[in-house]
């Protein structure tokens, strides 16, 4: 189902090189808000090291964010030294297509990491990429996301029942 991820993890840093190799992924598209940083723009400890380790293993990386705050997305991208696309309008395919072109990989070689089903997971599935759902870093969200969370929680419960 296009609402379901292929993997559901506690956080992005749980994605190891072994997981990527197992699923034949050579690149990751990363969400920003509540995936790489929290509402207050704090990056969890270990994130920079995780990114550096992936780069050392030749994993290609790109940020794809729906945020229209260029400075925020750019700051995260510069901190991690990876390219970015902001105001992506996920789950529409165009942002995913641009990220794919940046990564220079085939769709099936790309994992999409994000904390929202209605943007990241649907967009990844529509773009024939490998969707990886992570739990939000923090419960604090922007208004529109707060509205979507209860719907996403129902979908996650169904997903977890199905995968047990």
DODRENMI-251213 format. One line per field, with one value per residue: residue in three letters; x, y, z of N, C-alpha, C, CB in turn. Coordinates in Angstrom, 2 decimals. Glycine has a CB too. Example, Ala and Ser with C-alpha at 12.3 -4.5 7.8 and 13.67 -1.06 7.14 Angstrom:
residu <- (ALA; SER) .
n_X <- (13.19; 12.85) .
n_Y <- (-5.69; -2.25) .
n_Z <- (7.80; 7.08) .
ca_X <- (12.30; 13.67) .
ca_Y <- (-4.50; -1.06) .
ca_Z <- (7.80; 7.14) .
c_X <- (13.20; 12.90) .
c_Y <- (-3.30; 0.03) .
c_Z <- (7.80; 7.87) .
cb_X <- (11.31; 14.08) .
cb_Y <- (-4.47; -0.60) .
cb_Z <- (9.05; 5.72) .
end
This chain:
residu <- (UNK; UNK; UNK; UNK; UNK; UNK; UNK; UNK; UNK; UNK; UNK; UNK; UNK; UNK; UNK; UNK; UNK; UNK; UNK; UNK; UNK; UNK; UNK; UNK; UNK; UNK; UNK; UNK; UNK; UNK; UNK; UNK; UNK; UNK; UNK; UNK; UNK; UNK; UNK; UNK; UNK; UNK; UNK; UNK; UNK; UNK; UNK; UNK; UNK; UNK; UNK; UNK; UNK; UNK; UNK; UNK; UNK; UNK; UNK; UNK; UNK; UNK; UNK; UNK; UNK; UNK; UNK; UNK; UNK; UNK; UNK; UNK; UNK; UNK; UNK; UNK; UNK; UNK; UNK; UNK; UNK; UNK; UNK; UNK; UNK; UNK; UNK; UNK; UNK; UNK; UNK; UNK; UNK; UNK; UNK; UNK; UNK; UNK; UNK; UNK; UNK; UNK; UNK; UNK; UNK; UNK; UNK; UNK; UNK; UNK; UNK; UNK; UNK; UNK; UNK; UNK; UNK; UNK; UNK; UNK; UNK; UNK; UNK; UNK; UNK; UNK; UNK; UNK; UNK; UNK; UNK; UNK; UNK; UNK; UNK; UNK; UNK; UNK; UNK; UNK; UNK; UNK; UNK; UNK; UNK; UNK; UNK; UNK; UNK; UNK; UNK; UNK; UNK; UNK; UNK; UNK; UNK; UNK; UNK; UNK; UNK; UNK; UNK; UNK) .
n_X <- (0.84; 0.48; 0.60; 2.20; 5.39; 8.55; 10.35; 10.28; 11.54; 13.13; 14.65; 16.47; 19.19; 19.38; 19.58; 21.70; 24.76; 24.63; 21.87; 21.27; 22.78; 21.54; 19.07; 19.83; 20.41; 21.77; 21.71; 20.29; 17.43; 16.70; 14.44; 13.93; 12.60; 11.81; 12.98; 15.76; 16.26; 14.82; 11.78; 12.77; 15.03; 17.24; 19.79; 19.91; 22.29; 25.00; 24.16; 25.70; 27.98; 26.85; 26.01; 28.54; 29.73; 28.08; 28.70; 31.41; 31.11; 30.35; 27.69; 25.22; 23.77; 20.97; 19.01; 15.53; 13.05; 9.89; 9.74; 9.48; 11.34; 14.16; 16.67; 16.76; 16.73; 18.97; 20.98; 21.03; 21.78; 24.31; 25.67; 25.77; 26.99; 25.75; 23.79; 20.69; 17.11; 14.55; 11.15; 9.64; 7.15; 6.14; 3.72; 4.11; 5.61; 7.68; 9.78; 11.04; 11.95; 13.81; 15.65; 16.50; 17.83; 19.92; 21.27; 22.00; 21.14; 19.22; 15.68; 14.97; 17.26; 17.29; 16.65; 14.08; 13.86; 11.86; 9.56; 6.86; 3.93; 2.05; 3.44; 6.32; 6.38; 4.25; 5.07; 7.57; 6.78; 5.13; 7.06; 8.51; 10.55; 12.41; 10.68; 11.29; 10.16; 10.51; 10.31; 9.05; 11.38; 10.61; 7.65; 6.54; 5.17; 4.60; 1.51; -0.12; 0.97; 0.39; -2.33; -2.40; -1.13; -2.81; -4.17; -2.04; -1.09; -3.08; -2.72; -0.12; -0.58; -2.16; -0.29; 1.66; 0.23; -0.16; 2.46; 3.27) .
n_Y <- (-1.19; 2.26; 3.98; 2.92; 2.48; 0.92; 0.40; 1.03; 3.02; 4.06; 6.41; 8.42; 7.88; 5.21; 3.96; 1.93; 1.10; -1.57; -2.05; -0.43; -1.70; -4.22; -3.60; -2.65; 0.10; 3.14; 5.74; 8.43; 10.35; 12.96; 14.20; 17.30; 18.75; 17.56; 15.20; 15.45; 17.72; 19.24; 21.00; 23.34; 23.68; 22.15; 19.78; 16.32; 14.65; 12.97; 12.98; 14.37; 12.73; 10.34; 11.03; 11.62; 9.08; 7.65; 9.02; 8.33; 5.71; 5.93; 6.63; 8.47; 11.63; 13.79; 16.59; 16.98; 19.11; 20.31; 22.76; 26.29; 27.97; 28.96; 29.61; 28.08; 25.38; 25.46; 26.00; 23.59; 21.86; 22.91; 22.49; 19.72; 19.30; 18.64; 18.55; 20.39; 20.74; 22.95; 23.85; 21.81; 20.66; 18.12; 15.51; 15.63; 14.69; 16.17; 17.37; 15.06; 14.03; 15.99; 15.67; 13.07; 13.48; 15.09; 13.25; 11.39; 8.71; 5.66; 5.37; 3.11; 2.77; 4.56; 5.63; 7.10; 9.19; 10.08; 11.70; 11.77; 10.30; 11.28; 12.98; 12.38; 9.49; 8.76; 10.29; 9.08; 6.45; 6.99; 7.89; 5.66; 5.00; 3.92; 3.85; 5.10; 5.35; 7.36; 7.87; 10.96; 13.45; 15.11; 15.91; 18.36; 20.28; 22.01; 23.76; 22.62; 20.07; 19.00; 18.58; 16.50; 14.36; 12.56; 11.06; 9.85; 8.29; 6.33; 5.02; 4.04; 2.24; 0.31; -0.52; -1.64; -3.80; -5.30; -5.99; -7.66) .
n_Z <- (0.00; -0.75; 1.38; 3.29; 4.89; 3.95; 5.87; 9.39; 11.76; 14.87; 14.71; 12.31; 12.51; 13.02; 10.65; 9.07; 7.35; 6.71; 6.56; 4.36; 2.34; 2.34; 1.24; -1.18; -1.51; -2.55; -2.03; -0.06; 0.51; 2.55; 4.97; 6.75; 9.03; 12.16; 11.52; 10.90; 12.44; 15.40; 16.40; 17.53; 16.10; 16.80; 16.38; 16.81; 18.93; 17.47; 14.87; 12.88; 12.82; 11.97; 9.38; 8.26; 8.38; 6.60; 4.22; 4.05; 3.31; 0.74; 0.28; -1.25; -0.55; 0.07; 0.95; 1.19; 1.61; 2.77; 3.84; 3.56; 4.44; 3.54; 4.70; 7.06; 6.12; 4.50; 6.39; 7.87; 5.79; 5.10; 7.50; 7.53; 5.17; 2.67; -0.38; -0.99; -1.32; -1.03; -0.03; -1.29; -1.79; -1.15; -1.07; -3.85; -6.97; -8.17; -6.55; -5.60; -7.98; -8.74; -6.65; -7.16; -9.59; -8.68; -7.07; -8.93; -9.35; -9.78; -9.22; -7.61; -6.15; -4.16; -0.90; 1.04; 3.72; 6.36; 8.68; 8.27; 7.02; 5.17; 3.56; 3.16; 2.94; 1.21; -1.01; -1.57; -2.22; -4.45; -6.16; -6.66; -4.93; -1.98; 0.89; 4.14; 7.26; 10.11; 13.64; 14.89; 16.00; 18.05; 19.89; 19.41; 16.85; 13.70; 13.00; 10.84; 10.60; 13.09; 12.83; 11.00; 12.31; 14.01; 12.03; 10.74; 12.84; 13.05; 10.59; 10.99; 13.10; 11.78; 9.87; 11.56; 12.64; 10.35; 9.70; 11.71) .
ca_X <- (0.00; 1.33; 0.66; 3.09; 6.84; 9.20; 10.98; 9.83; 12.62; 13.01; 15.24; 17.25; 20.52; 19.32; 19.84; 23.10; 25.26; 24.13; 20.47; 21.30; 23.26; 20.50; 17.99; 20.50; 20.25; 23.04; 21.49; 19.18; 16.79; 16.39; 13.59; 14.59; 11.83; 11.48; 13.76; 17.15; 16.25; 13.52; 11.05; 13.65; 16.17; 18.36; 20.12; 20.27; 23.68; 25.36; 23.68; 26.83; 28.83; 26.08; 26.12; 29.93; 29.92; 27.42; 29.52; 32.62; 30.70; 29.92; 26.24; 24.90; 22.77; 20.32; 17.87; 14.32; 12.20; 8.72; 9.86; 9.77; 12.36; 15.40; 17.81; 16.76; 17.13; 20.35; 21.84; 21.17; 22.54; 25.71; 26.22; 26.00; 27.71; 25.02; 22.89; 19.32; 15.99; 13.54; 9.81; 9.54; 5.74; 5.88; 4.16; 4.21; 6.80; 8.71; 10.92; 11.73; 12.63; 14.99; 16.61; 17.03; 18.80; 21.09; 21.97; 22.44; 20.83; 17.90; 14.70; 15.01; 18.50; 17.18; 15.78; 13.54; 13.74; 11.07; 8.71; 5.43; 3.38; 1.29; 4.35; 7.53; 6.14; 3.45; 5.93; 8.56; 6.09; 4.70; 8.27; 9.13; 11.73; 12.29; 10.24; 11.71; 9.50; 11.14; 9.50; 9.45; 12.35; 9.94; 6.19; 6.17; 5.07; 3.85; 0.06; -0.66; 1.44; -0.39; -3.63; -2.19; -0.57; -3.74; -4.43; -0.84; -1.02; -3.97; -2.05; 1.01; -1.14; -2.53; 0.97; 2.30; -0.56; 0.10; 3.84; 3.54) .
ca_Y <- (0.00; 3.45; 4.70; 2.20; 2.48; -0.39; 0.29; 1.98; 3.05; 5.08; 7.66; 8.26; 7.36; 3.74; 3.45; 1.54; 0.71; -2.93; -1.91; 0.12; -2.75; -5.25; -3.13; -2.17; 1.54; 3.84; 7.14; 8.76; 11.66; 13.19; 15.30; 18.11; 19.00; 16.42; 14.05; 15.83; 18.72; 19.36; 22.25; 24.45; 23.63; 21.43; 18.52; 15.32; 14.22; 11.82; 13.13; 14.72; 11.55; 9.38; 11.51; 11.45; 7.65; 7.28; 9.56; 7.50; 4.46; 6.33; 6.82; 9.83; 12.22; 15.03; 17.01; 17.39; 19.65; 21.11; 24.08; 27.40; 28.77; 28.56; 29.74; 26.94; 24.18; 25.70; 25.86; 22.14; 21.29; 23.34; 21.81; 18.32; 19.34; 17.90; 19.42; 20.48; 21.32; 23.38; 24.11; 20.69; 20.34; 16.68; 14.30; 15.75; 14.00; 17.04; 17.48; 13.77; 13.93; 16.87; 15.02; 11.92; 14.02; 15.52; 12.05; 10.62; 7.31; 5.19; 5.47; 1.95; 2.82; 5.70; 5.58; 8.39; 9.15; 11.18; 11.42; 11.92; 9.42; 12.00; 13.73; 11.63; 8.08; 8.75; 10.80; 8.06; 5.36; 7.48; 8.08; 4.34; 4.97; 3.06; 4.73; 4.78; 6.22; 7.45; 8.57; 12.37; 13.76; 15.82; 15.98; 19.70; 20.37; 23.16; 23.57; 21.70; 18.72; 18.56; 18.12; 15.23; 13.29; 11.49; 10.23; 9.06; 7.30; 5.23; 4.30; 3.33; 1.09; -0.70; -1.01; -2.51; -5.03; -6.02; -6.49; -8.62) .
ca_Z <- (0.00; -0.90; 2.66; 4.20; 4.64; 3.88; 7.19; 10.39; 12.75; 15.93; 14.22; 11.08; 12.81; 13.06; 9.30; 9.00; 6.04; 6.48; 6.11; 3.00; 1.44; 2.27; 0.36; -2.39; -1.57; -2.71; -1.69; 0.82; 0.51; 3.96; 5.40; 7.77; 10.24; 13.00; 11.06; 11.18; 13.52; 16.07; 16.20; 17.94; 15.18; 17.39; 15.74; 17.82; 19.04; 16.64; 13.48; 12.00; 12.70; 11.16; 7.99; 7.84; 8.18; 5.33; 3.13; 3.97; 2.67; -0.61; 0.19; -1.71; 0.32; -0.36; 1.77; 0.48; 2.67; 2.40; 4.46; 2.65; 5.13; 2.89; 5.61; 7.99; 5.38; 4.05; 7.57; 8.13; 4.66; 5.22; 8.68; 7.16; 3.90; 1.64; -1.15; -0.50; -2.06; -0.06; -0.57; -2.25; -2.03; -1.02; -1.77; -5.31; -7.48; -8.74; -5.65; -5.59; -9.28; -8.67; -5.74; -7.90; -10.56; -7.90; -6.60; -10.11; -9.08; -10.19; -8.14; -6.70; -5.37; -3.25; 0.27; 1.45; 5.17; 6.89; 9.84; 7.94; 5.99; 4.15; 2.67; 2.83; 2.57; -0.02; -2.08; -1.90; -2.93; -5.77; -6.97; -6.80; -4.08; -0.80; 1.98; 5.50; 8.23; 11.42; 14.64; 15.00; 17.05; 19.12; 19.70; 18.99; 15.39; 13.18; 13.07; 9.83; 10.92; 14.27; 12.33; 10.29; 13.15; 14.39; 10.85; 10.54; 13.92; 12.66; 9.51; 11.59; 13.83; 10.77; 9.31; 12.54; 12.70; 9.11; 9.65; 12.80) .
c_X <- (0.88; 1.39; 1.71; 4.56; 7.33; 9.93; 10.39; 10.81; 12.40; 13.57; 16.10; 18.61; 20.54; 19.55; 21.34; 23.49; 24.78; 22.68; 20.45; 21.75; 22.20; 19.40; 18.53; 20.29; 21.62; 22.92; 20.29; 18.73; 16.28; 15.47; 14.34; 13.79; 11.37; 12.08; 15.24; 17.27; 14.87; 12.91; 11.91; 14.95; 17.43; 18.55; 20.52; 21.75; 23.91; 24.95; 24.83; 27.72; 28.17; 26.20; 27.54; 30.23; 29.28; 28.22; 30.79; 32.34; 30.14; 28.40; 26.00; 23.72; 22.24; 19.19; 16.73; 13.31; 11.02; 8.80; 10.14; 10.76; 13.73; 16.58; 17.91; 17.27; 18.59; 21.34; 22.09; 22.05; 24.02; 26.39; 26.61; 26.77; 27.07; 24.10; 21.47; 18.36; 14.97; 12.23; 9.47; 8.12; 5.48; 4.44; 4.19; 5.58; 7.95; 9.96; 11.73; 12.52; 13.90; 16.07; 17.28; 18.09; 20.08; 21.94; 22.55; 22.31; 19.47; 16.97; 14.82; 16.27; 18.45; 16.19; 15.32; 13.23; 12.96; 10.15; 7.22; 5.01; 2.79; 2.16; 5.49; 7.23; 5.32; 4.30; 6.97; 7.92; 5.65; 5.89; 9.08; 10.47; 11.42; 11.93; 10.65; 11.08; 10.28; 10.19; 9.97; 10.42; 11.63; 8.44; 5.74; 6.26; 4.46; 2.38; -0.46; -0.24; 0.69; -1.74; -3.50; -1.75; -1.57; -4.08; -3.24; -0.69; -1.91; -3.32; -0.89; 0.52; -1.53; -1.28; 1.62; 1.56; -0.23; 1.49; 4.17; 3.19) .
c_Y <- (1.25; 4.31; 4.11; 2.37; 1.05; -0.67; 1.36; 1.92; 4.15; 6.43; 7.36; 7.61; 5.84; 3.13; 3.20; 1.21; -0.70; -2.91; -1.42; -0.93; -3.83; -4.88; -2.50; -0.66; 2.21; 5.31; 7.31; 10.20; 11.86; 14.39; 16.07; 18.14; 17.71; 15.10; 14.30; 16.86; 18.75; 20.74; 23.47; 24.48; 23.00; 20.09; 17.51; 14.95; 12.98; 11.96; 13.44; 13.51; 10.49; 9.75; 11.28; 9.98; 7.19; 7.78; 8.74; 6.17; 4.71; 6.36; 8.27; 10.34; 13.53; 15.33; 17.43; 17.81; 20.42; 22.52; 25.14; 28.38; 28.33; 28.57; 28.54; 25.68; 24.29; 25.53; 24.39; 21.51; 21.66; 22.65; 20.38; 18.18; 18.44; 18.86; 19.39; 21.05; 21.71; 23.69; 23.08; 20.29; 18.83; 16.49; 14.41; 15.23; 14.92; 17.17; 16.20; 13.58; 14.78; 16.25; 13.84; 12.38; 14.48; 14.32; 11.21; 9.11; 6.96; 5.23; 4.35; 1.90; 3.89; 5.42; 6.98; 8.30; 10.36; 10.73; 11.49; 11.01; 10.22; 12.87; 12.82; 10.23; 7.99; 9.23; 9.78; 6.93; 5.79; 7.61; 6.79; 4.25; 4.14; 3.93; 4.22; 5.81; 6.18; 8.18; 10.02; 12.57; 14.29; 15.83; 17.33; 19.80; 21.69; 22.78; 22.51; 20.26; 18.15; 17.99; 16.74; 14.07; 12.22; 10.53; 9.29; 7.98; 6.09; 4.37; 3.47; 2.10; -0.03; -1.34; -2.00; -3.82; -5.92; -6.67; -7.46; -10.03) .
c_Z <- (0.00; 0.36; 3.60; 3.84; 4.44; 5.19; 8.10; 11.55; 13.78; 15.50; 13.00; 11.34; 12.97; 11.67; 9.17; 7.56; 5.69; 5.97; 4.67; 1.99; 1.25; 1.28; -0.93; -2.60; -1.61; -2.37; -0.79; 0.57; 1.93; 4.16; 6.48; 9.08; 10.91; 12.51; 11.35; 12.30; 14.16; 15.79; 16.53; 17.13; 15.79; 16.67; 16.81; 17.76; 18.16; 15.18; 12.52; 11.76; 11.82; 9.68; 7.46; 7.55; 6.87; 4.14; 2.93; 3.26; 1.25; -0.79; -0.20; -0.89; -0.23; 0.62; 0.84; 1.54; 2.10; 2.97; 3.39; 3.30; 4.63; 3.86; 6.55; 7.29; 4.95; 5.21; 7.89; 7.04; 4.75; 6.39; 8.32; 5.85; 2.85; 0.88; -0.61; -1.53; -1.00; -0.79; -1.65; -2.61; -2.06; -0.57; -3.30; -5.77; -7.87; -7.85; -5.60; -6.88; -9.29; -7.78; -6.43; -8.91; -9.85; -7.48; -7.74; -9.87; -9.67; -8.98; -7.12; -5.85; -4.27; -2.13; 0.61; 2.94; 5.66; 8.00; 9.53; 6.79; 4.84; 3.25; 2.21; 2.27; 1.29; -1.20; -2.53; -2.70; -4.32; -6.73; -7.13; -6.05; -2.83; 0.41; 3.36; 6.44; 9.54; 12.37; 14.71; 16.17; 18.28; 18.85; 19.20; 17.47; 14.98; 13.10; 12.10; 10.11; 12.11; 13.84; 11.70; 11.18; 13.56; 13.24; 10.63; 11.62; 13.63; 11.57; 10.07; 12.36; 12.89; 10.17; 10.27; 12.71; 11.51; 9.11; 10.78; 12.41) .
cb_X <- (-0.95; 0.82; -0.70; 2.73; 7.60; 10.19; 12.54; 8.35; 13.97; 13.72; 16.08; 17.45; 21.05; 17.96; 19.34; 23.38; 26.81; 24.23; 19.68; 22.24; 24.56; 19.90; 17.12; 19.98; 19.43; 23.55; 21.30; 19.57; 15.63; 17.66; 12.21; 14.79; 10.63; 9.99; 13.52; 17.80; 16.64; 13.67; 9.77; 13.98; 16.50; 18.14; 21.25; 19.43; 24.05; 24.74; 22.63; 27.66; 29.14; 24.60; 25.74; 30.89; 29.34; 25.98; 29.89; 33.16; 29.64; 30.52; 25.50; 24.57; 23.35; 19.80; 18.27; 13.74; 13.01; 7.45; 10.98; 8.46; 12.24; 15.70; 17.70; 15.34; 16.22; 20.48; 21.22; 19.75; 21.96; 25.80; 25.20; 24.67; 29.17; 24.20; 22.90; 19.27; 15.39; 14.03; 9.72; 10.25; 5.29; 6.88; 3.27; 4.01; 6.42; 8.14; 10.46; 10.72; 11.68; 14.61; 15.91; 15.89; 18.17; 20.64; 21.03; 23.89; 20.86; 17.98; 13.31; 14.89; 19.68; 16.75; 16.50; 12.26; 15.13; 10.27; 9.03; 5.13; 2.30; 0.26; 4.91; 8.40; 5.43; 2.18; 6.63; 9.22; 4.88; 3.99; 9.15; 9.36; 12.18; 13.61; 8.74; 13.28; 8.02; 12.53; 9.59; 8.21; 13.40; 10.49; 5.49; 7.06; 4.25; 4.39; -0.62; -0.20; 2.95; -0.60; -4.20; -1.17; 0.02; -5.03; -4.69; 0.39; -1.41; -5.33; -1.53; 1.81; -2.35; -3.40; 1.93; 2.40; -2.08; -0.03; 4.80; 2.75) .
cb_Y <- (0.00; 4.28; 4.67; 0.74; 3.16; -0.46; 0.45; 1.68; 3.24; 4.61; 8.37; 9.62; 8.00; 3.28; 4.47; 0.34; 0.78; -3.76; -0.92; 1.34; -3.38; -5.48; -2.11; -2.94; 2.06; 3.68; 7.97; 8.57; 11.78; 13.40; 14.77; 19.54; 19.85; 16.28; 13.79; 16.37; 20.14; 19.13; 22.27; 24.34; 25.02; 21.21; 18.70; 14.07; 13.93; 10.60; 14.24; 15.87; 10.97; 9.36; 13.01; 11.99; 6.86; 7.86; 11.03; 7.23; 3.75; 5.38; 6.45; 9.85; 12.45; 14.92; 18.18; 16.21; 20.55; 20.43; 24.08; 28.14; 28.61; 29.48; 31.03; 26.69; 23.96; 27.10; 26.58; 21.45; 21.78; 24.86; 21.82; 17.59; 18.93; 16.72; 19.01; 21.32; 20.30; 24.63; 25.55; 19.51; 20.96; 16.01; 13.18; 17.24; 13.17; 18.40; 17.83; 12.62; 14.37; 18.27; 14.56; 11.15; 15.20; 16.30; 11.20; 10.96; 7.02; 3.74; 5.49; 0.67; 3.10; 6.95; 4.92; 8.77; 9.11; 11.83; 12.37; 13.37; 8.50; 12.86; 14.99; 11.50; 7.33; 9.65; 12.06; 7.50; 4.90; 8.84; 9.14; 4.01; 6.41; 2.26; 4.89; 4.77; 5.78; 8.17; 7.88; 13.28; 14.78; 17.25; 15.66; 20.76; 19.20; 23.60; 24.88; 22.11; 18.74; 19.74; 19.11; 15.42; 13.90; 12.10; 11.12; 9.96; 7.93; 5.78; 5.30; 4.26; 1.53; -0.08; 0.18; -1.81; -4.71; -5.07; -5.34; -8.25) .
cb_Z <- (1.22; -2.04; 3.33; 4.22; 5.80; 2.68; 7.08; 10.86; 12.06; 17.18; 15.33; 10.41; 14.07; 13.60; 8.19; 9.93; 6.00; 7.78; 7.03; 2.94; 1.98; 3.65; 1.10; -3.60; -0.36; -4.11; -2.94; 2.29; -0.58; 4.73; 5.93; 7.26; 9.92; 13.09; 9.54; 9.92; 12.98; 17.59; 17.05; 19.42; 14.70; 18.91; 14.69; 17.65; 20.51; 17.20; 13.40; 12.62; 14.08; 11.60; 7.89; 8.92; 9.36; 5.28; 3.42; 5.38; 3.53; -1.63; 1.54; -3.24; 1.70; -1.83; 2.72; -0.44; 3.59; 2.88; 5.53; 2.25; 6.69; 1.72; 6.43; 8.55; 4.15; 3.45; 8.79; 8.17; 3.33; 5.39; 9.84; 7.04; 4.10; 2.27; -2.62; 0.75; -3.15; 0.74; -1.15; -1.69; -3.36; 0.00; -1.39; -5.76; -8.66; -9.00; -4.25; -5.41; -10.43; -8.12; -4.44; -8.62; -11.34; -6.65; -5.77; -10.46; -7.56; -10.79; -8.71; -7.50; -6.29; -4.02; 1.47; 0.63; 5.83; 5.80; 10.96; 7.58; 6.60; 4.81; 3.40; 4.05; 3.70; 0.12; -1.63; -0.63; -2.13; -5.63; -6.34; -8.28; -3.70; -0.55; 1.93; 5.64; 8.46; 11.35; 16.04; 15.18; 16.55; 19.25; 21.00; 19.67; 14.81; 11.77; 12.79; 8.43; 11.20; 15.24; 11.31; 9.21; 14.39; 14.92; 9.58; 10.54; 15.25; 12.15; 8.43; 12.53; 14.66; 9.65; 9.02; 13.88; 12.74; 7.91; 9.68; 14.05) .
end
